[in-house]
Amino acid sequence: CSSVPQVLKSCTEFIEKHGIVDGIYRLSGIASNIQKLRHEFDSEQIPDLTKDIYIQDIHCVGSLCKLYFRELPNPLLTYQLYEKFS
């Protein structure tokens, strides 16, 4: 059993294979593509990230990863560890 959520596993594997471009996590994807991709993962499907829509807008995959981390109930770097990090 993997503790890494499927959305992160799929997106990062795809980015490592197809998305090594400048600004992959800095630039945002097209909002409608991000929402479509999010909906596919929310429907408990594993979307085909090799579809033209995602290949042509590789940044939407990186944007979905960032959205996932932004919406976590607790930060990845927890409040309890904040002092140690800063």
C-alpha positions in Angstrom: 0.0 0.0 0.0 1.4 3.4 -1.0 1.1 6.4 1.2 1.5 8.7 -1.8 -1.9 9.8 -3.2 -2.6 8.6 -6.8 -3.0 12.2 -8.1 0.5 13.1 -6.9 2.0 9.8 -8.1 0.5 10.0 -11.6 1.3 13.7 -12.1 4.9 13.5 -10.9 5.6 10.5 -13.0 4.1 12.2 -16.0 6.1 15.4 -15.4 9.3 13.5 -15.0 8.7 11.7 -18.3 7.2 14.5 -20.4 7.5 17.8 -18.5 11.0 18.7 -17.8 10.7 22.2 -19.1 11.6 25.6 -17.6 9.0 26.8 -15.1 7.0 23.6 -14.9 5.9 24.4 -11.4 6.2 28.2 -11.7 3.9 28.7 -14.7 0.1 27.9 -14.4 -1.8 25.7 -16.7 -5.1 26.7 -18.3 -7.8 26.7 -15.6 -10.3 24.7 -17.6 -7.7 22.0 -18.2 -6.8 21.9 -14.5 -10.4 21.6 -13.5 -11.0 18.8 -16.0 -8.0 16.9 -14.8 -9.1 17.4 -11.2 -12.6 16.2 -11.9 -11.1 13.0 -13.5 -9.1 12.2 -10.4 -12.0 13.1 -8.1 -14.1 10.6 -10.0 -11.6 8.0 -8.8 -10.3 7.4 -12.3 -6.7 7.5 -13.3 -6.8 9.9 -16.3 -4.8 9.3 -19.5 -2.3 12.1 -19.1 -0.9 11.4 -22.6 -4.0 13.0 -24.2 -3.2 15.9 -26.4 -5.0 18.3 -24.1 -2.5 17.5 -21.3 0.6 17.2 -23.5 -0.1 20.6 -25.1 -0.7 22.2 -21.6 1.9 20.4 -19.5 1.6 23.1 -17.0 -1.9 22.1 -16.0 -0.4 18.8 -14.6 2.1 20.8 -12.4 -0.7 23.2 -11.4 -2.9 20.3 -10.2 0.0 19.1 -8.0 0.3 22.6 -6.5 -3.5 22.8 -6.0 -3.4 19.5 -4.1 -0.8 20.7 -1.7 -2.5 24.1 -1.3 -5.8 22.4 -0.3 -4.4 20.0 2.3 -6.1 20.6 5.7 -2.6 20.9 7.3 0.5 22.2 5.6 3.0 19.7 4.3 5.5 21.4 6.6 3.4 21.2 9.7 2.9 24.1 12.1 4.7 22.2 14.8 7.8 22.0 12.7 7.7 25.6 11.5 10.2 26.9 14.0 12.8 24.3 13.1 12.4 25.1 9.4 12.7 28.9 9.9 
